[in-house]
Structure formats: C-alpha cells, structure tokens
C-alpha cells in the first residue's frame, strides 16, 4: 500500500482496519479493545496528517494492482449516514437527506472484475455534509452550473476512474443508477471510459424517431431474450425473470436548462431496454432502461450491458456492511465531522475486506494479494501446513497464493472445523486478526535473524 510517509501511521491504519474487520464495528471503544488501544485509535483520528483522501490513497494502490490488465466495472453510488435521534452533540454536520437530523453523505467508487464479479476494492470516495443554511435563498438548480451542485460527484467519480483505472485496467466501464442520468456527464465523459447508466428521465429524442425516450426505446428492435435470477425481498420469493432485450442508438436533445448552453445540442448514445415479458401476478415487472457507450449491435453486446448493470448490487453490499447490517457507522459516538469522515474512509476499506473474505470462503480465483502483501505468502504457507490434518478433508484444497487459499487459513485460525458447515463472518473476523498477529511474529523473527 501507499504510505503516509510515517511508518507509525501506516501500521496504525492497518491495525484500525484489522480491528474493524475483527469486531465488526466502527465504535472506537470496540476497535481499541482496551483503554490503551482506544486512546491510540483516537490519536490516529485526531492526527492532522491523516485525512479521508490520504486514507483512500493509502489503500488505492492494492486495488489498482488487483485491477491490472482486467476489464473493470467501476461502480458509483451515494449513501446517507443519518444521526436522527443521536445528533444533539454532533459538530460540523449539516442536514441529512430529511432536512432535519444531522448527517453526511458518502459517494464511493469501487472496482469489480467485470468477468468474475469479484470485488477488488475501493478506488475513491467523496465524503461531505451539506451546509447548514436553512432559510438562505439559493438559485434554482436549473440555474446553477454542474460544478455548483452535489450531482457533480458523478462526473468527478468518472474522472477518477479515468485517472486511476485508465492507467492499469484493460478497459473500464463506469456504472451508475438513475441519479447519474445527467446530460453534462454524458457530454463530458473522459476519453477511454465507457458507461452504463440507468435512465431516470423520459428525455426528448431526435432519432431514430422523434419523441420521448421511453416510448422510442420500447420500439427499438428486439436483440435477444434472456433469463435473470431475481433475489428474494421482504414479502416476495426469489424468482427467475424472462427479459426481452431491445437495443439501438438514440439521439438525445439537450435539456433547456440555461446552464447547459456550453453542452452540445444533441448527443448520440446506445440504449438498452430490458423488460420482463412474463411477469408474475402481483409483482411489479422488471424494466431496466440503460444508456451505454458500449456496442449493442449484437445480442451478446446487448446482454453484456444488462449483465454489467446487474453488478451494481456489489456497491449495495458495501453499503449494507458499512451500515446497520455490519459495521453500523451511524452508531459511532464520535461527534466531530472531520473525525467521522476519517472513520468512514476506514470503514469503506473494512467493508470491502469483509466482503472479499466472505466471497472467498467458497472458492475464488483471485490472488491473495488482494488482501495481503505477496511477500507474506511463504509465511501464510507455513501457517497453512501447520493447520492441516492428515486426511484429505483436513488439507487446504485451494491453490497456493489465491484468495480462497488465504480464506481457508483465516477460517482455520478463527476456529473453523472443516468437518462442519462453512465458517461464519465472526469466525473469519477472528481468524483475520490472528493471521496478522502471526504475520507480525514472522516478520519480527526474520528481522531478528537478519540482525
């Protein structure tokens, strides 16, 4: 990983992430484990040389190395941290999404392997709070430039994908949900970056026929049909949906907003409509309308756009682990905005690490260097051999150096009995911390030998 220029800060950042993964919490008292650890964690968050941007840069190097040579899906989205009922002593925070309670927002950019669907890590994130200017008069949003609005974050993330992933990945597709349906984003998209964006607005279309987007899209030629698995939701069972996929090029007219005078009068993008053809009674049928710069002239290309959009669920997983289903960031007792933002950056890294280890429990072709340094492989190999038994079932079944091989070692260190059910998150968390303790011991012994 890139460092802070101070080995003590590097080690403390590693320790903070490891402790978050182990205890499944961002509460500083739990991270610390004891009074000394709690004080150490507070000092790290108080350090002027530590910033959210620095923490993201610190972890980005490993993610970029994992992305080297791959087709990367860079997924962006926004989540809100709302302190409703717990905001009385918070300082430096503006209103959350409800306009009442204090809170802030996180807009991460994550990297996913477009072929294997594996989460590779965090690339970037914007963390901010809204100004507390209740009652102040502001120009209507249609009268403000994109740079003066929160929606500018969608273009910033696309540029970050270009600046970082563009140097190492074979190709990069930026995926966004309906909030990223922004004309200036399409007009200013960095060169070499493709997009898949879900349409939110029924825009005016000039061609292939004049009209509104949703009606024109429904008349595009059918490219193919496919089936997708729809996960269960509260009150609804999982099901398989049959989709009819239409695709073609559309020419969008520029919106009439005054601040878009410098944007081109029209833009041509490819458009894909994936609509459920035989919906289940009582269930809202699926309908995904997607802009893209990818080729959709073939059935395979149109299906690929739908598949890439469906990978957006990976960022929702990160949010769930970061929030109430995992680390519970909103339960943090920190009161000052700057420290909360640093904790959030660490929490993003920890959430991604938890998902990577969980995914690898059942096998993974990703290298272990997604989570540890390659220089630690031999030490982990020694641990693996010591944890193996005599029977085939007690052996590590995975290839040396891949992430599943590492996850097996972590699970065994956490107390997993390989004769029973797969290890749970708590077992993986305990094993992760024990692994780092063992690796630290190996490094100390090696340094002593060198002396």
C-alpha positions in Angstrom: 0.0 0.0 0.0 1.0 3.6 -0.4 2.1 5.1 2.9 1.5 8.3 4.9 5.3 8.9 5.0 5.3 7.8 8.6 5.6 4.0 9.3 3.7 4.5 12.6 0.7 5.9 10.8 0.9 3.1 8.2 0.9 0.5 10.9 -1.9 2.2 12.8 -4.1 2.4 9.7 -3.5 -1.3 9.1 -4.4 -2.0 12.7 -7.6 0.0 12.6 -8.8 -1.8 9.5 -7.9 -5.2 11.0 -9.7 -4.4 14.3 -12.9 -3.2 12.4 -13.0 -6.5 10.5 -12.5 -8.5 13.7 -15.0 -6.8 15.9 -17.5 -5.9 13.1 -17.8 -2.3 14.4 -16.5 1.2 13.9 -17.1 2.1 17.6 -13.7 3.4 18.8 -14.0 1.7 22.2 -14.6 -1.7 20.5 -11.8 -1.1 18.0 -9.4 -0.3 20.7 -10.2 -3.4 22.7 -8.8 -1.8 25.9 -8.1 1.7 27.2 -4.6 1.9 25.6 -6.0 0.8 22.2 -8.9 3.2 22.5 -6.5 6.1 23.1 -4.3 5.0 20.2 -7.3 5.0 17.9 -8.4 8.4 19.0 -4.9 9.8 18.4 -4.9 8.4 14.9 -8.2 10.0 14.0 -7.0 13.3 15.6 -3.8 13.4 13.6 -3.6 16.4 11.2 -1.5 14.3 8.8 -4.4 11.8 8.4 -7.3 12.7 6.1 -10.1 10.8 4.3 -8.3 11.5 1.0 -5.0 10.2 2.4 -6.6 7.0 3.7 -8.2 6.3 0.3 -4.9 6.9 -1.4 -3.3 4.6 1.2 -5.5 1.7 0.1 -5.9 2.5 -3.6 -2.5 1.0 -4.6 -3.5 -2.5 -3.8 -6.9 -2.1 -5.6 -5.1 -0.8 -8.7 -2.7 -3.7 -8.7 -5.6 -6.1 -8.4 -7.2 -4.4 -11.4 -4.1 -4.5 -13.7 -4.9 -5.9 -17.1 -8.6 -6.7 -16.3 -11.9 -5.4 -17.6 -13.1 -3.3 -14.7 -16.6 -2.3 -13.7 -16.2 0.9 -11.7 -19.5 1.3 -9.7 -20.5 4.5 -8.0 -23.4 5.4 -5.8 -24.3 7.5 -2.8 -25.4 6.5 0.7 -26.5 8.7 3.6 -25.4 8.5 7.3 -28.3 9.9 9.3 -27.9 10.6 13.1 -31.6 11.1 13.7 -32.2 10.9 17.5 -28.4 10.8 18.1 -27.4 14.2 16.7 -27.5 16.5 19.7 -23.8 16.6 20.3 -22.5 16.4 16.7 -20.4 19.2 15.4 -19.7 20.4 11.9 -22.5 18.4 10.3 -25.3 19.8 8.2 -28.8 18.4 7.5 -29.1 14.9 6.2 -31.5 13.8 3.5 -34.6 14.5 5.5 -33.5 18.1 6.0 -33.9 17.8 9.8 -31.5 15.4 11.5 -27.7 16.0 11.2 -25.8 13.7 8.9 -23.4 13.3 5.9 -23.1 11.5 2.6 -20.6 9.0 1.2 -20.1 8.5 -2.6 -17.6 5.7 -3.2 -16.2 4.3 -6.4 -15.5 0.6 -6.2 -13.7 -1.7 -8.6 -15.2 -5.0 -9.6 -13.8 -7.6 -12.0 -16.2 -7.4 -14.9 -15.6 -11.1 -15.8 -15.6 -12.8 -12.4 -17.8 -10.4 -10.5 -15.1 -10.2 -7.7 -14.9 -7.1 -5.6 -11.3 -5.8 -5.9 -11.5 -2.8 -3.5 -12.1 0.9 -3.1 -10.8 3.4 -5.7 -12.1 6.7 -4.4 -14.9 8.3 -2.4 -16.3 11.7 -1.8 -17.5 12.3 1.8 -19.3 15.6 2.6 -22.0 17.2 4.6 -24.5 19.8 3.4 -24.2 23.5 4.6 -26.5 24.4 7.4 -28.0 27.4 5.6 -31.7 26.8 6.3 -33.7 29.7 5.0 -31.0 31.0 2.7 -32.1 31.8 -0.8 -30.3 29.8 -3.5 -30.7 29.9 -7.3 -32.9 27.2 -8.7 -31.0 24.1 -9.6 -31.7 24.6 -13.3 -29.9 28.0 -13.0 -26.7 26.5 -11.4 -23.7 25.0 -13.2 -23.0 21.4 -12.6 -19.8 22.3 -10.6 -22.0 24.1 -8.1 -24.3 21.1 -7.4 -23.9 17.8 -5.5 -24.6 15.9 -8.7 -21.1 17.0 -9.9 -19.8 14.0 -7.8 -21.0 11.6 -10.6 -18.6 13.3 -13.1 -15.8 13.5 -10.5 -16.0 9.8 -10.0 -15.9 9.1 -13.7 -12.8 11.2 -14.0 -11.3 9.4 -11.0 -11.9 6.1 -12.8 -10.1 7.5 -15.9 -7.2 8.9 -13.9 -6.6 5.8 -11.8 -8.0 2.7 -13.6 -7.3 4.1 -17.0 -3.6 3.5 -16.3 -3.8 -0.1 -15.3 -7.0 -1.8 -16.5 -7.6 -3.3 -19.9 -10.9 -1.3 -20.1 -13.2 0.4 -17.7 -16.9 0.7 -17.6 -18.4 3.2 -15.1 -21.9 2.0 -13.8 -24.4 4.3 -12.1 -28.0 4.1 -11.1 -30.8 6.6 -12.0 -29.2 9.6 -10.1 -26.4 9.6 -12.6 -28.7 10.2 -15.6 -27.2 13.7 -16.1 -26.7 15.2 -19.6 -23.4 17.0 -18.7 -22.0 13.7 -17.5 -22.6 12.2 -20.9 -21.2 15.3 -22.6 -18.0 15.5 -20.6 -17.3 11.8 -20.2 -13.5 11.2 -20.1 -12.0 9.7 -23.2 -11.5 5.9 -22.9 -14.2 5.4 -20.3 -17.4 3.6 -21.1 -20.7 4.0 -19.1 -23.8 2.0 -18.3 -26.3 4.3 -16.6 -29.9 3.6 -15.8 -32.3 6.2 -17.3 -34.4 8.3 -14.9 -35.8 10.9 -17.2 -38.1 10.5 -20.2 -35.9 12.7 -22.4 -36.7 14.2 -25.8 -35.3 12.1 -28.6 -34.5 13.3 -32.1 -33.8 10.0 -33.7 -34.2 7.2 -34.7 -37.7 8.7 -34.5 -38.7 11.9 -32.8 -40.5 11.5 -29.5 -39.9 10.6 -25.8 -37.2 8.2 -24.8 -39.3 5.5 -23.1 -41.7 5.3 -26.0 -38.9 5.3 -28.6 -37.0 2.7 -26.6 -40.0 0.4 -26.5 -40.0 0.4 -30.3 -36.3 -0.4 -30.8 -35.6 -3.8 -32.4 -35.5 -6.9 -30.2 -32.0 -8.2 -29.9 -32.5 -11.3 -27.8 -34.2 -12.8 -24.8 -32.6 -14.0 -21.6 -33.4 -15.1 -18.0 -32.1 -13.5 -14.8 -32.4 -14.6 -11.2 -34.2 -12.1 -9.0 -33.3 -12.2 -5.4 -35.9 -12.6 -2.7 -37.3 -9.5 -1.0 -39.5 -8.9 2.0 -42.8 -10.5 1.2 -41.6 -11.8 -2.2 -39.9 -15.0 -3.1 -36.9 -15.3 -5.3 -37.8 -15.9 -9.0 -36.4 -16.2 -12.5 -37.4 -13.4 -14.8 -37.6 -13.7 -18.6 -36.4 -10.5 -20.2 -36.9 -9.2 -23.7 -34.0 -7.0 -24.6 -34.3 -4.2 -27.2 -31.3 -2.1 -28.2 -30.2 0.6 -30.6 -28.8 4.1 -30.9 -30.8 7.2 -29.8 -30.0 10.9 -30.3 -30.9 12.9 -27.2 -31.8 16.6 -27.3 -30.1 18.9 -24.9 -32.3 19.9 -22.0 -33.4 23.5 -21.9 -31.6 24.4 -18.7 -29.8 27.7 -19.1 -26.5 26.5 -17.5 -26.1 23.9 -20.3 -25.5 26.4 -23.1 -21.9 25.1 -23.5 -23.1 21.5 -23.9 -23.7 20.1 -27.4 -27.2 20.5 -28.7 -27.6 16.7 -29.0 -25.8 13.5 -28.0 -25.9 10.0 -29.5 -25.8 7.1 -27.1 -26.7 3.5 -27.3 -29.9 2.5 -25.4 -31.0 -0.9 -24.0 -34.4 -1.7 -22.7 -34.7 -5.0 -20.7 -38.3 -5.7 -19.9 -39.8 -8.7 -18.1 -42.0 -10.4 -20.7 -44.0 -12.8 -18.5 -44.3 -11.1 -15.1 -45.6 -12.9 -12.1 -49.1 -11.8 -11.0 -49.0 -9.2 -8.2 -45.3 -8.4 -8.8 -44.0 -5.3 -10.5 -42.3 -6.5 -13.7 -38.7 -5.6 -14.2 -37.9 -2.8 -16.6 -34.3 -1.6 -16.9 -33.7 1.3 -19.4 -29.9 1.8 -19.8 -27.7 4.3 -21.6 -24.4 3.0 -22.7 -21.4 3.8 -24.9 -20.7 0.1 -25.4 -21.6 -1.7 -28.6 -25.1 -3.1 -28.6 -25.4 -4.1 -32.2 -25.2 -7.8 -31.4 -27.3 -9.9 -29.0 -24.2 -10.7 -27.0 -23.4 -7.0 -26.7 -26.9 -6.1 -25.5 -26.9 -8.9 -22.9 -23.5 -7.8 -21.7 -24.8 -4.3 -20.9 -27.6 -5.8 -18.8 -25.1 -8.1 -17.0 -22.7 -5.2 -16.2 -25.6 -3.2 -14.8 -26.6 -6.0 -12.6 -23.1 -5.9 -11.0 -24.2 -2.7 -9.3 -25.5 -4.8 -6.4 -21.9 -5.1 -5.2 -21.9 -1.5 -4.1 -25.2 -2.0 -2.2 -23.4 -4.9 -0.4 -20.6 -2.5 0.6 -23.3 -0.1 2.0 -25.0 -2.8 3.9 -21.8 -3.9 5.6 -20.8 -0.3 6.3 -24.2 0.5 7.9 -26.7 -1.4 10.0 -26.1 -4.9 8.7 -22.5 -4.7 9.6 -20.2 -2.0 11.0 -23.1 0.3 11.9 -21.3 3.5 11.1 -24.3 5.6 12.4 -23.7 4.1 15.9 -20.3 5.8 16.2 -20.0 8.0 19.3 -17.6 10.4 17.5 -19.1 13.9 17.5 -16.8 16.0 15.2 -17.3 15.8 11.4 -13.6 15.6 10.4 -13.1 12.5 12.6 -16.3 10.9 11.4 -15.2 11.3 7.8 -11.8 9.6 8.5 -13.7 6.8 10.3 -15.9 6.5 7.2 -13.0 6.1 4.9 -11.5 3.3 7.1 -15.0 1.8 7.3 -15.2 1.6 3.5 -11.9 -0.3 3.3 -13.0 -2.6 6.1 -16.4 -3.3 4.5 -14.7 -4.2 1.2 -12.2 -6.5 3.1 -15.1 -8.3 4.8 -16.9 -8.9 1.5 -13.7 -10.2 -0.1 -13.0 -12.7 2.7 -16.7 -13.8 2.7 -16.8 -14.3 -1.0 -13.5 -16.4 -0.9 -14.9 -18.9 1.6 -16.5 -20.9 -1.2 -13.6 -20.6 -3.6 -12.0 -17.8 -5.5 -9.6 -17.4 -8.4 -8.4 -14.0 -7.2 -4.9 -13.8 -5.8 -4.3 -13.4 -2.1 -2.5 -10.2 -2.8 -6.0 -8.5 -2.9 -5.8 -8.7 0.9 -2.2 -9.3 1.9 1.3 -8.5 0.6 2.8 -11.1 -1.8 5.9 -11.1 0.4 3.7 -12.7 3.1 2.8 -15.8 1.0 5.6 -18.0 2.4 4.6 -17.2 6.0 0.9 -18.0 5.2 2.0 -21.2 3.5 3.8 -22.2 6.7 0.7 -21.5 8.7 -1.4 -23.5 6.2 0.8 -26.5 6.6 0.6 -26.3 10.4 -3.2 -26.1 10.3 -3.7 -29.0 8.0 -4.5 -32.5 9.3 -3.7 -36.0 7.9 -6.8 -36.6 5.9 -7.7 -35.1 2.6 -10.6 -33.2 4.1 -8.3 -31.5 6.6 -6.0 -30.3 3.8 -6.2 -26.8 2.3 -7.9 -27.6 -1.0 -7.1 -24.4 -2.8 -4.1 -23.4 -4.9 -1.2 -21.7 -3.1 -1.4 -17.9 -3.4 -5.1 -17.4 -4.3 -7.7 -15.7 -2.1 -9.6 -18.9 -1.3 -6.3 -20.5 0.0 -5.9 -17.4 2.2 -9.6 -17.5 3.4 -9.1 -21.2 4.4 -6.2 -20.3 6.6 -8.1 -17.4 8.1 -11.1 -19.6 8.8 -9.0 -22.3 10.5 -7.3 -19.7 12.6 -10.7 -18.4 13.6 -11.7 -21.8 14.9 -13.5 -23.3 12.0 -13.8 -27.1 12.0 -13.5 -28.2 8.4 -15.9 -31.2 9.0 -18.8 -28.9 9.6 -20.7 -26.0 7.9 -18.8 -23.2 6.2 -17.3 -20.6 8.6 -19.4 -17.6 9.5 -18.4 -13.9 9.5 -17.4 -13.9 13.2 -15.0 -16.8 12.6 -13.5 -15.1 9.6 -13.0 -11.9 11.6 -11.3 -13.6 14.5 -9.1 -15.5 12.1 -8.1 -12.3 10.2 -6.8 -10.7 13.3 -4.9 -13.9 14.4 -3.4 -14.0 10.9 -2.0 -10.5 11.2 -0.6 -11.3 14.7 1.1 -14.4 13.3 2.5 -12.5 10.3 3.8 -9.8 12.6 5.6 -12.5 14.6 7.1 -14.0 11.4 8.4 -10.5 10.4 9.9 -9.9 13.8 11.7 -13.2 13.8 13.0 -12.6 10.3 14.3 -9.1 11.3 16.0 -10.7 14.4 17.7 -13.2 12.2 18.9 -10.5 9.9 20.4 -8.7 12.8 
